[in-house]
């Protein structure tokens, strides 16, 4: 059967992607400085081989023949995903794939040093080359798919999403979020929040992180935790590679970052093994992926009941002090305060960081602004949304993220779409299992993750996003659930 030939072909692609993922993890965690150029060339070569494999002429013939074969519903879903991936890959020439991979590796590696040195002048030319090539990608994809350039990039991360839809949901957020930020900030103005007194040695932070990862079900037989400049979760379901970063002056951000990445990892480890190596067995989209990490971090990790659960573990590692009481940890982790750094932002101000980036990268890809315009526009939007300035502070402004260095334009919206999805999932879960706090206090974390497994993880990419969410929650994505969650947690509505 032609369908069986397609499955065998996809397994070969999956194995090459596995190698690419581990090379990328090593590049970010273990590789010595002097290995950057050779690694960039090796990874670009691997991308070219993958591109050739994905666009092999016989794939089109197999797809056409498989469409006439008797397939199960799951096999048909897999065929649909194979077709989508094949069509996507054929839109780009191999030399562009190689050039973007090389430029991205160079830009990302240099960014690690340039960000530390606040060196926008050195970073801008590298970013400019990535943007130039990314615009070529967007143009070719847009022409073939008959959509606007930024929509063509969005489709790589969030199939079916568009600027029109994003402007609608982000417009809804913009109508109430600034007022909520102000209201919560005023409510919390008089709160006495104790700052934990350090230092917090890295080894003790790591030990705490590993303990909490175990608590929420991470399988260490098929994954590991390391350190990188920018935290991420990569690898494959049977070999998940998580990273974090540590600051010995505070443990708060690293611990919650580990919980966030563990949410990604649980999703990967929970994907259906019978579809391993096939597109239908992969995560549905980046927004769904982010919904799992944000469910773990925000819906679960910031919940007072969960913080009460882990507070004794925190004190066991760092010693007794009033700042490490469950009540103070709850105030600390649910403090709303506008800040410059996206990854350290609270969940109320976080969408502002995402909308800022979305508006800039949309206009950058579609040629309405240039790389040289970014710092000034970033500063203006930070003032508009959060009342903060970044003029001259590139390190904590427009150079803080890794995403643009490798051409991941279209990725940022996934974070807030994921937050909306996580909130929607939480209220659906509570209809089935009961209120989150009661579930946690009763020691029913396995039941919580079993619910996510049945509704999201085991569905993988067997269903389109809208159908996946409708089956899990009763409706397609709606921003009203995020608003309800934030108002409930922060202003008691």
Secondary structure as the mmCIF struct_conf table of DSSP 4:
data_model
#
loop_
_struct_conf.conf_type_id
_struct_conf.id
_struct_conf.beg_label_comp_id
_struct_conf.beg_label_asym_id
_struct_conf.beg_label_seq_id
_struct_conf.end_label_comp_id
_struct_conf.end_label_asym_id
_struct_conf.end_label_seq_id
HELX_RH_AL_P HELX_RH_AL_P1 UNK A 2 UNK A 29
TURN_TY1_P TURN_TY1_P1 UNK A 30 UNK A 30
HELX_RH_3T_P HELX_RH_3T_P1 UNK A 33 UNK A 35
HELX_RH_AL_P HELX_RH_AL_P2 UNK A 36 UNK A 54
TURN_TY1_P TURN_TY1_P2 UNK A 55 UNK A 55
HELX_RH_AL_P HELX_RH_AL_P3 UNK A 57 UNK A 66
TURN_TY1_P TURN_TY1_P3 UNK A 67 UNK A 68
BEND BEND1 UNK A 69 UNK A 69
HELX_RH_AL_P HELX_RH_AL_P4 UNK A 73 UNK A 89
TURN_TY1_P TURN_TY1_P4 UNK A 90 UNK A 91
BEND BEND2 UNK A 92 UNK A 92
HELX_RH_AL_P HELX_RH_AL_P5 UNK A 94 UNK A 116
TURN_TY1_P TURN_TY1_P5 UNK A 117 UNK A 118
HELX_RH_AL_P HELX_RH_AL_P6 UNK A 120 UNK A 145
TURN_TY1_P TURN_TY1_P6 UNK A 146 UNK A 146
BEND BEND3 UNK A 147 UNK A 147
HELX_RH_AL_P HELX_RH_AL_P7 UNK A 149 UNK A 157
BEND BEND4 UNK A 158 UNK A 158
TURN_TY1_P TURN_TY1_P7 UNK A 159 UNK A 160
HELX_RH_AL_P HELX_RH_AL_P8 UNK A 163 UNK A 188
TURN_TY1_P TURN_TY1_P8 UNK A 189 UNK A 190
HELX_LH_PP_P HELX_LH_PP_P1 UNK A 194 UNK A 197
HELX_RH_AL_P HELX_RH_AL_P9 UNK A 202 UNK A 215
TURN_TY1_P TURN_TY1_P9 UNK A 216 UNK A 217
HELX_RH_3T_P HELX_RH_3T_P2 UNK A 220 UNK A 222
STRN STRN1 UNK A 223 UNK A 227
BEND BEND5 UNK A 229 UNK A 230
STRN STRN2 UNK A 233 UNK A 236
TURN_TY1_P TURN_TY1_P10 UNK A 237 UNK A 238
STRN STRN3 UNK A 239 UNK A 244
STRN STRN4 UNK A 247 UNK A 247
TURN_TY1_P TURN_TY1_P11 UNK A 248 UNK A 249
STRN STRN5 UNK A 250 UNK A 250
HELX_RH_AL_P HELX_RH_AL_P10 UNK A 252 UNK A 270
BEND BEND6 UNK A 271 UNK A 271
HELX_RH_3T_P HELX_RH_3T_P3 UNK A 273 UNK A 275
TURN_TY1_P TURN_TY1_P12 UNK A 276 UNK A 277
BEND BEND7 UNK A 278 UNK A 278
HELX_RH_3T_P HELX_RH_3T_P4 UNK A 279 UNK A 281
BEND BEND8 UNK A 282 UNK A 282
BEND BEND9 UNK A 284 UNK A 284
HELX_RH_AL_P HELX_RH_AL_P11 UNK A 286 UNK A 294
HELX_RH_PI_P HELX_RH_PI_P1 UNK A 295 UNK A 301
TURN_TY1_P TURN_TY1_P13 UNK A 302 UNK A 302
BEND BEND10 UNK A 303 UNK A 303
HELX_RH_AL_P HELX_RH_AL_P12 UNK A 304 UNK A 318
HELX_RH_3T_P HELX_RH_3T_P5 UNK A 322 UNK A 324
BEND BEND11 UNK A 325 UNK A 325
HELX_RH_AL_P HELX_RH_AL_P13 UNK A 326 UNK A 333
TURN_TY1_P TURN_TY1_P14 UNK A 334 UNK A 334
BEND BEND12 UNK A 340 UNK A 340
HELX_RH_3T_P HELX_RH_3T_P6 UNK A 342 UNK A 344
TURN_TY1_P TURN_TY1_P15 UNK A 347 UNK A 349
HELX_RH_AL_P HELX_RH_AL_P14 UNK A 350 UNK A 365
TURN_TY1_P TURN_TY1_P16 UNK A 366 UNK A 367
BEND BEND13 UNK A 368 UNK A 369
HELX_RH_3T_P HELX_RH_3T_P7 UNK A 371 UNK A 373
HELX_RH_AL_P HELX_RH_AL_P15 UNK A 374 UNK A 386
BEND BEND14 UNK A 387 UNK A 387
TURN_TY1_P TURN_TY1_P17 UNK A 391 UNK A 392
TURN_TY1_P TURN_TY1_P18 UNK A 395 UNK A 399
BEND BEND15 UNK A 400 UNK A 400
BEND BEND16 UNK A 402 UNK A 402
HELX_RH_3T_P HELX_RH_3T_P8 UNK A 403 UNK A 406
TURN_TY1_P TURN_TY1_P19 UNK A 407 UNK A 407
TURN_TY1_P TURN_TY1_P20 UNK A 409 UNK A 410
TURN_TY1_P TURN_TY1_P21 UNK A 412 UNK A 412
HELX_RH_AL_P HELX_RH_AL_P16 UNK A 413 UNK A 433
HELX_RH_AL_P HELX_RH_AL_P17 UNK A 436 UNK A 441
TURN_TY1_P TURN_TY1_P22 UNK A 442 UNK A 443
HELX_RH_AL_P HELX_RH_AL_P18 UNK A 445 UNK A 455
TURN_TY1_P TURN_TY1_P23 UNK A 456 UNK A 456
HELX_RH_3T_P HELX_RH_3T_P9 UNK A 457 UNK A 459
TURN_TY1_P TURN_TY1_P24 UNK A 460 UNK A 461
BEND BEND17 UNK A 462 UNK A 463
HELX_RH_AL_P HELX_RH_AL_P19 UNK A 465 UNK A 473
BEND BEND18 UNK A 474 UNK A 476
TURN_TY1_P TURN_TY1_P25 UNK A 479 UNK A 479
HELX_RH_AL_P HELX_RH_AL_P20 UNK A 480 UNK A 491
#
